């Protein structure tokens, strides 16, 4: 049977005056029989119990569950702590400092952060993305035990919840994305510099225009790329190789005022686009993009005046017939003067000061009746007739 001999054991006093490991012998005598045993006692300069526990905690960690950097810091702190524990002469101050370093490293352990990747639906052209390009964000967890909780994106501003492919707005900005896992770890922010707008050679179109010769002709040109309005550039209109005018594109439209005087007739218009610097657009030419048709101005006899002689039978007279100027177009052609149905004189229209007129010396007048002036018209003017109050008596 077991017998409690504790009270019979003789334990010598252990010398704690110096650090080190000592062997302590103990003995007891029971019923005339003496038994002896020994054990080791380690004397330290300070209490390392908490530090030893922290070392055990650090040694039990799985490296794959943490970032390499944060785990390496724990390994370094643990190895330093093991050296402190191994040195029995380490003071309490040294032990406490080592414990603080190891606990700090343990507290700083970070799980691998998730990662995000941004994919665009189209490749840039000369650094520019076409309108309608989308961005897709894919997130990967750092640990399978920490699934992705949220994915966010930013179009040069506030963070927005990602719910699927994002159609990128036109402009120049930074498109960014990030993800957060269930442990609260946030991925590094991925950023793309985005320039999005019209690219390539735009489409040029314009409606046909009909106007009176010499009048102001405005050609409204639509400039689009991929169905979107082109915001800038210049459009020049030509007939053949002759430039007629140019205009700057604003919000997909260029309004060209035809500055060159075109003759009467139908003119096929070629449009040429020149892109503004720093855009993804290319030069473009569209032949027979439009037709400008110019019609004759309406001829008008603005005045008939006897300037010499008398309008009586048997006499001759001089009559000045003035032809009106329309849209600054020079009137040419001839003027015929009649009495009734009989022609009594003709002359060519000429410039006289600031007006255009024909000075007609009549034949010998033989018939009574009213004077009528007939302008023959020209390549730019229609024919015109004016009955007057002048009368041959």
C-alpha positions as CSV (number, residue, x, y, z in Angstrom):
1,X,0.0,0.0,0.0
2,X,1.1,3.6,-0.5
3,X,2.5,5.5,2.4
4,X,2.8,9.3,2.5
5,X,6.4,10.0,3.5
6,X,6.4,13.8,2.7
7,X,6.9,14.7,6.2
8,X,9.9,12.4,6.4
9,X,11.7,13.9,3.4
10,X,14.7,16.0,4.0
11,X,15.1,18.8,1.4
12,X,18.2,20.9,1.5
13,X,18.0,24.6,0.9
14,X,18.7,25.6,-2.8
15,X,21.2,28.3,-3.3
16,X,19.6,31.0,-5.5
17,X,22.4,33.5,-5.1
18,X,23.7,32.8,-8.6
19,X,22.1,31.7,-11.8
20,X,22.6,28.2,-13.1
21,X,21.3,24.7,-12.9
22,X,21.8,22.7,-9.8
23,X,21.2,19.1,-8.8
24,X,19.4,18.8,-5.5
25,X,19.5,15.5,-3.5
26,X,16.6,14.5,-1.2
27,X,16.2,11.5,1.2
28,X,13.8,9.9,3.7
29,X,14.0,7.0,6.2
30,X,11.0,4.9,6.8
31,X,11.0,1.9,9.2
32,X,14.7,1.9,9.1
33,X,15.0,2.0,5.4
34,X,16.6,5.2,3.8
35,X,15.7,6.2,0.2
36,X,17.4,9.0,-1.8
37,X,16.5,10.9,-5.0
38,X,17.7,14.0,-6.9
39,X,16.2,16.7,-9.2
40,X,17.5,19.7,-11.1
41,X,16.7,23.2,-10.2
42,X,17.3,26.1,-12.6
43,X,17.9,29.5,-11.2
44,X,17.2,32.4,-13.6
45,X,17.8,36.1,-13.2
46,X,14.2,36.8,-14.2
47,X,10.8,35.1,-14.8
48,X,10.5,33.9,-18.4
49,X,7.2,32.0,-18.1
50,X,5.2,34.4,-20.2
51,X,7.9,34.7,-22.8
52,X,8.1,30.9,-23.0
53,X,4.4,30.7,-23.6
54,X,4.6,33.3,-26.4
55,X,7.4,31.4,-28.0
56,X,5.2,28.3,-28.1
57,X,2.4,30.3,-29.6
58,X,4.7,31.6,-32.4
59,X,6.1,28.1,-33.1
60,X,2.6,26.7,-33.7
61,X,1.7,29.1,-36.5
62,X,1.2,27.9,-40.1
63,X,3.3,30.1,-42.5
64,X,0.9,29.7,-45.4
65,X,-1.8,31.5,-43.5
66,X,0.1,34.8,-43.3
67,X,1.9,37.2,-45.5
68,X,5.6,36.4,-45.9
69,X,6.6,39.8,-44.4
70,X,4.5,39.6,-41.3
71,X,5.4,35.9,-40.6
72,X,9.1,36.6,-41.1
73,X,8.9,39.3,-38.4
74,X,7.4,36.8,-36.0
75,X,10.2,34.2,-36.8
76,X,12.8,36.9,-36.1
77,X,11.2,37.9,-32.9
78,X,10.8,34.3,-31.8
79,X,14.4,33.4,-32.5
80,X,15.5,36.4,-30.5
81,X,13.2,35.4,-27.6
82,X,14.5,31.8,-27.6
83,X,18.0,33.2,-27.2
84,X,16.9,35.3,-24.2
85,X,15.2,32.3,-22.6
86,X,18.3,30.2,-23.2
87,X,20.5,32.7,-21.4
88,X,19.7,32.2,-17.7
89,X,21.4,35.5,-16.9
90,X,18.8,37.5,-18.9
91,X,17.4,40.1,-16.6
92,X,13.7,40.7,-16.1
93,X,14.1,43.9,-18.1
94,X,15.6,42.0,-21.1
95,X,12.9,39.3,-20.8
96,X,10.1,41.9,-20.8
97,X,11.5,43.7,-23.7
98,X,11.8,40.5,-25.7
99,X,8.2,39.6,-24.8
100,X,7.0,43.0,-26.0
101,X,8.8,42.6,-29.3
102,X,7.4,39.1,-29.9
103,X,3.8,40.1,-28.9
104,X,4.0,43.1,-31.3
105,X,5.1,40.8,-34.1
106,X,2.2,38.4,-33.3
107,X,-0.3,41.2,-33.2
108,X,1.0,42.5,-36.6
109,X,0.4,39.2,-38.4
110,X,-1.6,39.7,-41.6
111,X,-3.4,37.1,-43.7
112,X,-2.6,37.3,-47.4
113,X,-4.7,40.1,-48.9
114,X,-7.1,39.4,-51.8
115,X,-6.1,40.6,-55.3
116,X,-8.0,42.3,-58.1
117,X,-7.5,42.4,-61.8
118,X,-9.1,44.8,-64.3
119,X,-9.9,43.6,-67.9
120,X,-11.1,46.0,-70.7
121,X,-13.4,44.9,-73.5
122,X,-11.3,46.6,-76.1
123,X,-7.7,47.5,-76.7
124,X,-6.8,51.2,-77.0
125,X,-6.1,52.9,-80.3
126,X,-3.2,55.4,-80.1
127,X,-3.8,55.4,-76.3
128,X,-7.5,56.0,-76.6
129,X,-10.4,53.6,-75.9
130,X,-13.5,53.8,-78.0
131,X,-16.8,54.9,-76.6
132,X,-18.7,51.9,-75.1
133,X,-15.7,50.1,-73.7
134,X,-16.4,48.2,-70.5
135,X,-14.2,47.3,-67.6
136,X,-14.5,44.0,-65.7
137,X,-13.1,43.5,-62.2
138,X,-12.1,40.0,-61.0
139,X,-11.2,39.4,-57.3
140,X,-9.2,36.5,-55.9
141,X,-9.1,35.8,-52.1
142,X,-5.7,35.6,-50.4
143,X,-6.9,32.5,-48.4
144,X,-9.7,30.1,-49.4
145,X,-10.9,30.4,-45.8
146,X,-11.4,34.2,-46.2
147,X,-13.8,34.6,-49.2
148,X,-14.3,37.9,-50.9
149,X,-16.9,40.1,-49.1
150,X,-17.0,43.2,-51.4
151,X,-15.6,44.5,-54.6
152,X,-15.5,48.3,-55.3
153,X,-14.5,50.5,-58.2
154,X,-13.9,54.2,-58.7
155,X,-14.1,56.4,-61.9
156,X,-11.8,59.1,-60.6
157,X,-14.0,59.8,-57.6
158,X,-15.9,58.0,-54.8
159,X,-15.8,54.2,-54.4
160,X,-18.8,52.4,-55.8
161,X,-20.0,48.8,-55.3
162,X,-19.1,46.7,-58.2
163,X,-22.0,44.6,-59.6
164,X,-20.8,43.7,-63.0
165,X,-19.1,45.1,-66.1
166,X,-18.8,48.9,-66.0
167,X,-19.4,50.9,-69.2
168,X,-16.7,53.5,-69.0
169,X,-17.8,57.2,-69.5
170,X,-16.0,59.4,-72.0
171,X,-13.1,61.5,-70.7
172,X,-9.6,61.1,-69.1
173,X,-9.4,59.7,-65.6
174,X,-8.1,56.9,-63.3
175,X,-10.2,53.7,-63.1
176,X,-9.5,51.9,-59.9
177,X,-10.7,48.7,-58.2
178,X,-10.2,47.0,-54.8
179,X,-11.6,44.0,-52.9
180,X,-12.2,43.2,-49.2
181,X,-12.3,39.7,-47.8
182,X,-14.3,38.3,-44.9
183,X,-11.4,38.9,-42.5
184,X,-11.4,42.6,-43.4
185,X,-8.2,42.4,-45.5
186,X,-8.2,44.9,-48.3
187,X,-6.4,44.2,-51.6
188,X,-3.9,46.6,-53.1
189,X,-5.7,49.1,-55.3
190,X,-5.4,48.4,-59.0
191,X,-5.5,51.5,-61.2
192,X,-5.7,52.1,-65.0
193,X,-5.2,55.4,-66.7
194,X,-8.2,55.8,-69.0
195,X,-8.6,58.0,-72.0
196,X,-11.9,57.2,-73.7
197,X,-13.6,59.0,-76.6
198,X,-14.1,58.8,-80.3
199,X,-11.3,56.9,-82.1
200,X,-10.3,56.0,-85.7
201,X,-11.6,57.8,-88.8
202,X,-15.0,59.4,-88.2
203,X,-18.0,59.3,-90.4
204,X,-18.9,62.6,-92.2
205,X,-22.3,63.4,-93.5
206,X,-24.3,66.5,-94.6
207,X,-27.7,67.2,-96.1
208,X,-27.9,68.6,-99.6
209,X,-28.4,72.4,-99.8
210,X,-30.2,74.5,-102.4
211,X,-29.7,78.3,-102.4
212,X,-29.8,81.3,-104.7
213,X,-26.5,82.1,-106.4
214,X,-24.5,84.6,-104.3
215,X,-26.5,83.9,-101.1
216,X,-25.0,82.6,-97.9
217,X,-24.7,78.8,-98.0
218,X,-24.4,77.0,-94.7
219,X,-23.4,73.3,-94.8
220,X,-24.2,71.4,-91.5
221,X,-21.8,68.5,-91.2
222,X,-22.4,65.6,-88.8
223,X,-19.2,64.1,-87.4
224,X,-19.5,60.8,-85.6
225,X,-17.4,57.8,-84.5
226,X,-19.0,54.5,-83.4
227,X,-22.3,56.3,-83.3
228,X,-21.0,58.9,-80.8
229,X,-20.6,62.6,-81.5
230,X,-17.0,63.7,-82.1
231,X,-16.2,66.5,-79.8
232,X,-13.4,68.3,-81.7
233,X,-11.5,68.6,-84.9
234,X,-11.9,70.6,-88.1
235,X,-14.0,69.9,-91.3
236,X,-13.1,71.5,-94.6
237,X,-15.5,71.4,-97.6
238,X,-14.2,71.1,-101.2
239,X,-15.6,71.1,-104.7
240,X,-13.0,69.2,-106.6
241,X,-9.7,70.3,-105.1
242,X,-10.9,73.9,-104.4
243,X,-11.5,74.6,-100.7
244,X,-14.9,76.3,-100.0
245,X,-14.7,76.8,-96.3
246,X,-13.9,75.1,-92.9
247,X,-15.4,75.0,-89.4
248,X,-14.4,73.6,-86.0
249,X,-16.4,70.6,-84.8
250,X,-18.5,71.2,-81.7
251,X,-20.5,68.3,-80.1
252,X,-20.4,66.4,-83.3
253,X,-21.4,69.2,-85.7
254,X,-19.4,71.5,-87.9
255,X,-21.3,74.3,-89.7
256,X,-19.4,75.5,-92.7
257,X,-20.2,78.8,-94.4
258,X,-19.3,78.5,-98.1
259,X,-17.1,81.5,-98.6
260,X,-16.3,81.1,-102.2
261,X,-18.8,82.3,-104.8
262,X,-20.0,79.3,-106.7
263,X,-21.7,79.5,-110.1
264,X,-25.3,78.4,-110.8
265,X,-25.6,74.7,-111.0
266,X,-25.2,71.5,-108.9
267,X,-21.9,71.1,-107.1
268,X,-20.7,67.8,-105.5
269,X,-19.1,68.5,-102.1
270,X,-16.1,66.5,-100.6
271,X,-15.6,66.7,-96.8
272,X,-12.3,66.3,-95.1
273,X,-11.8,65.9,-91.4
274,X,-8.6,66.9,-89.5
275,X,-8.4,65.6,-85.9
276,X,-7.4,67.9,-83.0
277,X,-4.1,67.1,-81.4
278,X,-4.0,64.6,-78.6
279,X,-7.1,62.6,-79.6
280,X,-7.5,59.1,-80.8
281,X,-9.2,60.2,-84.1
282,X,-7.7,59.9,-87.6
283,X,-8.0,62.1,-90.6
284,X,-11.0,61.2,-92.9
285,X,-12.2,62.2,-96.4
286,X,-15.7,61.6,-97.7
287,X,-16.3,62.3,-101.4
288,X,-19.7,63.2,-102.7
289,X,-20.8,63.7,-99.1
290,X,-23.3,66.4,-100.1
291,X,-24.6,68.5,-103.0
292,X,-24.9,72.2,-103.1
293,X,-27.3,73.4,-105.8
294,X,-27.3,77.1,-106.7
295,X,-30.2,78.6,-108.7
296,X,-30.4,81.8,-110.7
297,X,-31.2,85.0,-108.9
298,X,-34.4,86.6,-109.9
299,X,-33.7,89.3,-112.5
300,X,-35.2,92.7,-112.0
301,X,-35.3,95.9,-113.9
302,X,-35.2,98.5,-111.2
303,X,-35.4,101.6,-113.3
304,X,-36.1,103.0,-116.8
305,X,-35.3,106.7,-117.5
306,X,-35.1,108.8,-120.6
307,X,-31.7,110.6,-120.5
308,X,-31.6,112.3,-123.9
309,X,-33.9,113.3,-126.8
310,X,-37.6,113.1,-126.9
311,X,-40.0,110.2,-127.1
312,X,-41.9,111.4,-130.1
313,X,-42.4,109.9,-133.5
314,X,-39.8,110.8,-136.0
315,X,-37.2,111.4,-133.3
316,X,-34.5,109.3,-131.5
317,X,-34.0,109.1,-127.7
318,X,-31.6,107.7,-125.2
319,X,-33.0,105.5,-122.5
320,X,-31.1,104.2,-119.5
321,X,-32.3,100.9,-118.0
322,X,-30.9,99.9,-114.6
323,X,-30.7,96.2,-113.5
324,X,-30.9,95.3,-109.8
325,X,-28.0,93.6,-108.2
326,X,-28.9,90.5,-106.0
327,X,-26.5,89.0,-103.4
328,X,-23.7,90.9,-104.9
329,X,-23.7,89.0,-108.1
330,X,-22.8,91.1,-111.2
331,X,-25.6,91.2,-113.7
332,X,-24.6,90.7,-117.3
333,X,-26.5,90.3,-120.6
334,X,-28.5,92.7,-122.7
335,X,-31.5,95.0,-122.4
336,X,-34.1,95.4,-125.1
337,X,-36.4,98.3,-125.3
338,X,-39.8,97.9,-127.1
339,X,-42.7,100.1,-128.0
340,X,-45.6,97.7,-128.1
341,X,-44.2,94.7,-129.8
342,X,-41.6,96.6,-131.9
343,X,-38.0,96.6,-130.8
344,X,-36.6,100.1,-130.9
345,X,-33.1,99.4,-129.4
346,X,-30.7,97.1,-127.5
347,X,-27.6,97.5,-125.4
348,X,-25.3,95.5,-123.1
349,X,-25.5,95.9,-119.4
350,X,-22.4,97.7,-118.0
351,X,-21.3,99.1,-114.7
352,X,-21.9,102.8,-114.1
353,X,-20.6,103.9,-110.8
354,X,-22.2,101.6,-108.2
355,X,-25.0,100.5,-110.5
356,X,-25.4,98.3,-113.6
357,X,-27.3,99.6,-116.5
358,X,-27.7,99.6,-120.3
359,X,-27.7,102.9,-122.2
360,X,-29.9,102.4,-125.2
361,X,-30.0,104.8,-128.2
362,X,-33.3,104.1,-129.9
363,X,-34.0,103.9,-133.6
364,X,-36.2,106.6,-135.1
365,X,-39.4,106.2,-133.3
366,X,-42.4,105.5,-135.7
367,X,-45.1,104.3,-133.4
368,X,-47.0,105.6,-130.5
369,X,-47.1,103.5,-127.3
370,X,-45.6,102.7,-123.9
371,X,-41.9,101.9,-123.4
372,X,-41.2,98.4,-122.2
373,X,-37.7,97.2,-121.0
374,X,-36.7,93.6,-121.2
375,X,-33.6,92.2,-119.4
376,X,-32.4,89.1,-121.2
377,X,-31.0,87.5,-118.0
378,X,-27.7,85.7,-117.8
379,X,-26.0,82.6,-116.4
380,X,-26.7,84.0,-113.0
381,X,-30.0,85.9,-113.5
382,X,-33.5,85.1,-114.8
383,X,-35.1,87.1,-117.5
384,X,-37.1,90.2,-116.3
385,X,-39.5,92.6,-118.0
386,X,-40.6,96.0,-116.8
387,X,-43.5,98.1,-118.2
388,X,-43.0,101.8,-117.8
389,X,-45.0,105.0,-117.8
390,X,-42.8,106.4,-120.5
391,X,-44.7,106.8,-123.7
392,X,-43.9,107.6,-127.3
393,X,-46.3,110.3,-128.6
